[in-house]
């Protein structure tokens, strides 16, 4: 889940730790302060253990096939963009990096990304991807990032615990009222200190967006403004405040470890049974329990309100020291059958028929469930006929930060719902205006 961009500005210096590793056992070059050449690259990404291992396997393949060594830099999401922004400000960004799809317009607007048109289709075979996914990294008609897959907004739950409690798992047709009922039932059955679900009042794309789209609104308008009003946000915060009062969802102090797919996440640590923001691919490898997924609760009219995403993107900075090598690496993830197998669904569901056909026979049961359920959700979206979600505008991350801050201050009792809503709109509108 996304962390904050510095409020001092997109290229403002900000502290943030990140792991840098050479993967020397896999034949990669050790970390070095020297500039990349035609025979080396630096590559930065965020992710949990499963994604990190998948990238490492694919990069070993890349080095073997091209002779280009890769210095890797990876971390969790927290602090990722702070560190990246520091490198951009210092004129020393990585040669290629993983990008949050929602942030590509912000970075493109600052002129720090390479327009990939010169590499398409000669080096990067973008035409092999599904058309609906292909444009995920496009800003003002120019491709600045290559998507890795597609995704949606699920609720992930621990089926093992529900079976132990003899509580029926949620079904695809459940509603927000059903969510409130079952999470309260789970909390009561678990006892003190454990909860039915994570408080997701701060979660914009994983919870708030489908909730808004079920009501004919969205996070943003096509012109880059806030796509919902005071009444919608007040209703949203009021809903989660009711769940906190009933003990159905977590108190705010348990949100500290909710941002990474790791053993400390409340779901894996056994503190909750349900969470938004994560799928099976990231979480199932972390536990012996059986996890499962269900669509985020539907609206009263039965619509999912889902907005299919493009997974994460791969981008090349304008100051990359080896853009040609970086473009070759991007194409490896798009086109190479072995790399597609290595990555599995760690960056989203298969974005092409080629990837789907390669992966399905080799996927484990959990990953197959992830993919087939994603296909089901895509069919539901097509039936609903809702318009595609507008691209997140420049300033998006500061808006996300404003939502996170308001939600958590309300949860901690530091702000009333009315004051939290007012604070959000003041901060969010200012952030969007200053980013233009």
C-alpha positions in Angstrom: 0.0 0.0 0.0 1.3 3.4 -0.9 3.3 5.6 1.4 3.6 9.4 1.3 5.3 11.6 -1.2 7.0 14.4 0.6 4.7 17.4 1.2 7.7 19.6 0.5 7.2 18.8 -3.1 7.7 15.9 -5.5 11.4 16.3 -5.7 11.9 17.5 -2.2 14.6 15.6 -0.2 13.1 13.2 2.3 14.4 10.4 4.5 13.6 6.8 3.7 15.5 3.6 4.1 15.7 1.0 1.3 17.5 -2.3 1.0 20.2 -2.5 -1.6 21.6 -5.9 -2.5 23.9 -7.4 -5.1 22.5 -10.9 -5.2 26.0 -12.0 -5.7 25.1 -15.6 -5.3 22.9 -15.3 -8.4 25.6 -13.8 -10.5 24.7 -10.1 -10.2 27.2 -7.3 -9.9 27.7 -5.9 -6.3 26.3 -2.5 -5.4 28.5 0.3 -6.6 28.4 4.0 -6.8 29.9 4.0 -10.3 27.7 4.9 -13.2 25.8 2.2 -15.1 27.2 1.3 -18.5 25.9 -0.7 -21.5 26.7 -3.8 -19.4 25.0 -2.9 -16.2 21.8 -1.6 -14.7 20.4 -0.5 -11.4 16.8 -1.6 -10.8 14.6 -0.5 -7.9 11.3 -2.0 -6.8 9.1 -2.5 -3.7 7.5 -5.7 -2.7 7.2 -8.6 -0.2 9.4 -11.7 -0.1 7.5 -13.5 -2.8 7.8 -10.7 -5.3 11.5 -10.1 -4.4 12.3 -13.8 -5.1 10.5 -13.7 -8.4 12.3 -10.7 -9.6 15.7 -12.2 -8.6 15.0 -15.3 -10.6 14.0 -13.3 -13.7 17.0 -11.0 -13.4 19.3 -13.9 -13.2 17.8 -15.0 -16.5 18.2 -11.6 -18.0 21.9 -11.4 -17.1 22.4 -14.9 -18.6 20.7 -13.9 -21.8 22.1 -10.4 -22.3 25.4 -10.2 -20.3 24.0 -7.1 -18.6 24.5 -7.2 -14.8 21.8 -5.8 -12.5 22.3 -4.1 -9.1 19.1 -4.5 -7.3 17.5 -2.1 -4.7 14.3 -3.2 -3.0 12.2 -2.5 0.0 8.7 -2.4 1.3 6.4 0.4 0.0 7.0 2.5 3.1 9.7 5.0 2.3 10.1 3.7 -1.3 9.1 6.9 -3.1 10.9 9.1 -0.5 14.1 7.4 -1.4 13.4 7.5 -5.1 12.6 11.2 -4.9 15.9 11.8 -3.1 17.7 10.1 -6.0 15.9 12.1 -8.6 16.7 15.3 -6.8 20.4 14.3 -6.7 20.4 13.5 -10.4 21.2 9.8 -9.7 18.0 7.8 -10.2 18.1 4.0 -10.9 18.2 3.0 -14.5 14.8 1.3 -14.3 12.2 1.3 -11.4 8.9 -0.1 -10.4 6.1 2.6 -10.5 2.7 2.8 -8.8 0.3 3.1 -11.7 -1.6 5.8 -9.9 1.6 8.0 -9.7 2.8 7.8 -13.3 1.0 11.1 -14.3 2.7 12.9 -11.4 6.1 11.8 -12.4 5.5 12.4 -16.1 4.3 15.9 -15.5 7.7 16.7 -13.9 9.5 15.6 -17.0 11.6 12.9 -15.2 10.4 9.9 -17.1 11.5 8.6 -20.5 8.9 8.6 -23.3 9.1 4.9 -24.3 7.7 5.5 -27.8 11.1 5.1 -29.4 11.3 1.6 -27.9 7.8 0.5 -29.0 7.4 -1.9 -30.8 11.1 -2.4 -31.8 12.4 -3.3 -28.3 9.3 -3.4 -26.1 6.5 -5.5 -27.5 3.7 -3.7 -25.9 1.2 -4.8 -28.6 1.2 -8.3 -27.1 -0.7 -7.0 -24.0 -4.5 -6.8 -23.7 -5.6 -3.4 -25.0 -7.4 -2.5 -21.7 -4.1 -3.0 -19.9 -1.7 -1.6 -22.5 -2.6 2.0 -21.9 -2.1 1.9 -18.1 1.2 3.7 -18.3 0.1 6.3 -20.9 -0.1 10.0 -20.0 -1.3 12.5 -22.6 -1.0 9.9 -25.3 2.6 9.0 -24.5 3.8 5.7 -22.9 5.8 6.4 -19.8 5.4 3.0 -18.2 4.8 -0.6 -19.2 2.1 -2.4 -17.2 2.7 -5.8 -15.6 -0.8 -7.1 -15.3 -4.3 -6.3 -14.1 -5.9 -6.2 -10.7 -9.0 -5.3 -8.8 -10.1 -4.6 -5.2 -10.6 -7.8 -3.2 -11.2 -8.6 0.4 -8.7 -11.3 1.5 -9.7 -13.5 4.4 -8.4 -16.4 6.5 -10.7 -19.3 5.6 -8.9 -21.6 8.1 -10.0 -19.3 11.0 -13.5 -19.0 9.7 -13.8 -22.7 9.4 -12.5 -23.1 13.0 -15.1 -20.6 14.2 -17.8 -22.2 12.1 -18.6 -18.9 10.5 -19.7 -19.0 6.8 -17.2 -17.2 4.5 -18.5 -14.2 2.6 -20.1 -14.8 -0.8 -19.7 -12.8 -4.0 -23.0 -11.2 -3.5 -22.4 -9.7 -0.1 -23.0 -6.1 0.8 -21.5 -3.5 3.1 -24.2 -4.3 5.6 -23.1 -8.0 5.4 -19.5 -6.9 6.0 -20.5 -5.1 9.2 -22.5 -8.1 10.4 -19.9 -10.8 9.7 -16.9 -8.8 11.0 -18.8 -8.2 14.3 -19.6 -11.9 14.5 -15.9 -12.8 14.0 -14.7 -10.3 16.6 -17.1 -11.7 19.2 -16.1 -15.2 18.4 -12.3 -14.4 18.6 -12.4 -12.5 21.9 -10.4 -9.6 23.2 -7.5 -8.2 21.1 -8.6 -9.8 17.8 -10.9 -8.4 15.2 -13.0 -9.3 12.2 -11.2 -7.0 9.7 -8.7 -4.2 9.3 -10.1 -0.7 9.5 -9.9 0.3 5.8 -11.2 3.8 6.1 -7.8 5.1 4.8 -7.7 2.7 1.8 -8.5 4.8 -1.3 -8.2 2.4 -4.2 -8.8 -0.9 -2.3 -12.0 0.1 -0.6 -13.2 3.7 -1.0 -13.0 3.7 -4.8 -15.4 0.8 -5.4 -17.7 2.2 -2.7 -17.8 5.5 -4.5 -18.3 3.9 -7.9 -21.2 1.9 -6.6 -22.7 5.4 -6.0 -21.9 6.9 -9.4 -18.9 8.7 -8.1 -15.1 8.1 -8.3 -11.9 9.2 -6.7 -11.2 11.7 -9.5 -13.0 13.3 -12.4 -11.7 13.1 -16.0 -10.3 16.7 -15.5 -8.3 15.7 -12.5 -10.4 17.1 -9.7 -11.8 15.3 -6.6 -14.6 13.1 -7.9 -16.8 13.0 -4.7 -18.2 15.4 -2.2 -18.4 16.1 1.5 -21.5 14.0 2.0 -19.9 10.9 0.4 -16.8 11.1 2.5 -18.8 11.8 5.7 -20.9 8.7 5.1 -17.7 6.7 4.5 -16.0 7.8 7.7 -19.3 7.3 9.6 -19.6 3.7 8.4 -16.1 2.8 9.7 -16.6 4.7 12.9 -19.6 2.5 13.6 -17.5 -0.6 13.0 -14.8 0.6 15.3 -17.3 1.3 18.1 -18.8 -2.2 17.7 -15.3 -3.8 17.8 -15.8 -5.3 14.4 -12.6 -3.7 13.0 -9.1 -2.9 14.3 -8.3 0.1 16.5 -5.9 2.5 14.8 -2.8 1.3 16.6 -2.9 -2.0 14.7 -2.6 -0.2 11.3 1.2 0.3 11.7 2.1 -3.1 10.2 -0.6 -3.1 7.5 1.5 -1.6 4.7 3.6 -4.6 3.8 3.1 -8.3 2.9 5.1 -9.7 5.8 4.7 -11.8 8.8 3.8 -8.7 10.9 0.8 -7.8 8.8 -2.3 -8.2 11.2 -3.8 -10.9 9.0 -0.7 -13.1 9.0 -0.1 -12.3 12.7 -3.5 -13.6 13.6 -4.9 -10.3 14.7 -7.6 -10.0 12.0 -9.5 -12.3 9.6 -10.2 -10.0 6.7 -8.3 -7.1 5.0 -8.5 -5.0 1.8 -5.5 -4.1 -0.2 -4.0 -7.5 -0.7 -4.4 -10.6 -2.8 -3.5 -14.3 -2.5 -0.3 -14.0 -4.4 1.3 -11.7 -1.8 -0.1 -13.2 1.4 -0.7 -17.0 0.9 3.1 -17.8 0.9 3.4 -16.2 4.3 1.0 -18.6 6.2 0.1 -22.2 6.6 -3.6 -21.2 6.9 -5.8 -21.3 3.8 -6.6 -17.8 2.6 -9.3 -16.9 0.1 -10.6 -13.9 -1.7 -14.0 -12.3 -2.4 -15.0 -9.1 -4.1 -15.2 -6.0 -2.0 -18.9 -5.7 -0.7 -21.3 -4.7 -3.4 -23.6 -1.7 -3.4 -27.3 -1.8 -2.7 -27.9 -2.2 -6.5 -25.6 -5.2 -6.7 -22.8 -3.5 -8.5 -19.2 -4.2 -7.6 -18.0 -0.7 -8.6 -14.7 -2.3 -9.5 -12.1 -0.5 -11.6 -9.5 -2.8 -13.2 -5.9 -1.6 -12.8 -2.8 -2.2 -14.8 -0.8 -3.8 -12.0 2.5 -2.1 -11.3 4.5 -0.3 -14.1 8.1 -0.4 -15.0 9.5 3.0 -16.0 12.8 4.4 -17.2 14.0 7.7 -15.8 15.0 10.4 -18.2 18.4 10.4 -16.6 18.9 6.6 -16.9 22.5 5.8 -17.7 21.5 2.7 -19.8 18.0 3.3 -21.2 18.5 0.8 -24.0 19.4 -2.0 -21.5 16.4 -0.9 -19.3 14.1 -1.3 -22.3 15.4 -4.7 -23.0 14.8 -5.7 -19.3 11.2 -4.4 -19.6 10.6 -6.5 -22.7 11.9 -9.6 -20.9 9.0 -9.3 -18.4 6.6 -8.8 -21.3 7.8 -11.3 -23.8 10.1 -14.0 -22.4 8.3 -17.2 -21.4 10.8 -18.1 -18.7 10.6 -14.6 -17.1 6.8 -14.8 -17.3 7.0 -18.1 -15.3 9.5 -16.6 -12.8 7.3 -13.6 -12.1 4.0 -15.6 -11.9 1.3 -13.2 -10.7 3.5 -11.3 -8.3 2.9 -8.0 -10.2 -0.8 -8.6 -11.2 -2.8 -11.0 -13.2 -1.6 -12.2 -16.6 -1.8 -9.1 -19.0 -1.9 -11.1 -22.2 -3.1 -14.4 -23.7 0.5 -15.4 -24.0 1.2 -14.9 -20.3 -2.1 -16.6 -19.3 -1.4 -19.7 -21.4 2.2 -19.9 -20.0 1.2 -19.5 -16.4 -2.0 -21.4 -15.8 -0.6 -24.9 -16.1 2.2 -24.2 -13.6 0.3 -22.0 -11.0 -0.4 -23.5 -7.6 -3.9 -23.7 -6.4 -3.9 -20.3 -4.6 -2.5 -18.5 -7.7 -5.0 -20.2 -10.0 -7.8 -19.1 -7.7 -6.4 -15.6 -7.8 -6.3 -15.5 -11.6 -9.7 -17.2 -12.2 -11.4 -14.9 -9.6 -9.8 -11.9 -11.3 -11.3 -13.1 -14.6 -14.7 -13.4 -12.9 -14.4 -9.8 -11.6 -13.5 -8.6 -15.0 -16.7 -10.2 -16.4 -18.7 -8.5 -13.7 -17.2 -5.1 -14.6 -18.1 -5.7 -18.2 -21.7 -6.5 -17.3 -22.0 -3.4 -15.1 -20.9 -1.1 -18.0 -19.3 1.4 -15.7 -16.8 3.8 -17.3 -13.1 3.2 -16.7 -11.7 5.0 -13.7 -10.1 8.3 -14.6 -6.3 8.3 -14.4 -5.0 9.6 -11.1 -3.9 13.2 -11.6 -0.6 14.8 -10.6 -0.8 15.4 -6.9 -2.5 12.1 -6.3 -0.1 10.9 -3.6 -0.7 14.0 -1.5 -4.4 13.4 -1.8 -3.9 9.9 -0.7 -1.8 11.2 2.2 -4.6 13.6 3.1 -7.2 10.7 3.2 -4.8 8.6 5.3 -4.2 11.4 7.8 -7.9 12.3 8.1 -9.0 8.7 8.5 -6.4 7.9 11.2 -6.9 11.2 13.1 -10.7 10.4 13.2 -9.9 6.8 14.4 -7.6 8.1 17.1 -10.3 10.6 18.3 -8.2 13.6 17.4 -10.7 14.9 14.9 -14.5 14.7 14.6 -15.8 13.3 11.3 -16.9 16.8 10.2 -13.5 18.2 10.9 -11.7 15.3 9.3 -13.8 15.7 6.1 -13.1 19.4 6.1 -9.3 18.9 6.6 -9.2 16.3 3.8 -10.9 18.6 1.2 -8.8 21.6 2.1 -5.5 19.7 1.8 -6.5 17.6 -1.2 -7.7 20.5 -3.3 -4.6 22.5 -2.5 -2.4 19.5 -3.5 -4.1 19.1 -6.8 -4.0 22.8 -7.6 -0.3 23.1 -6.7 0.6 20.1 -8.9 -0.9 21.6 -12.0 
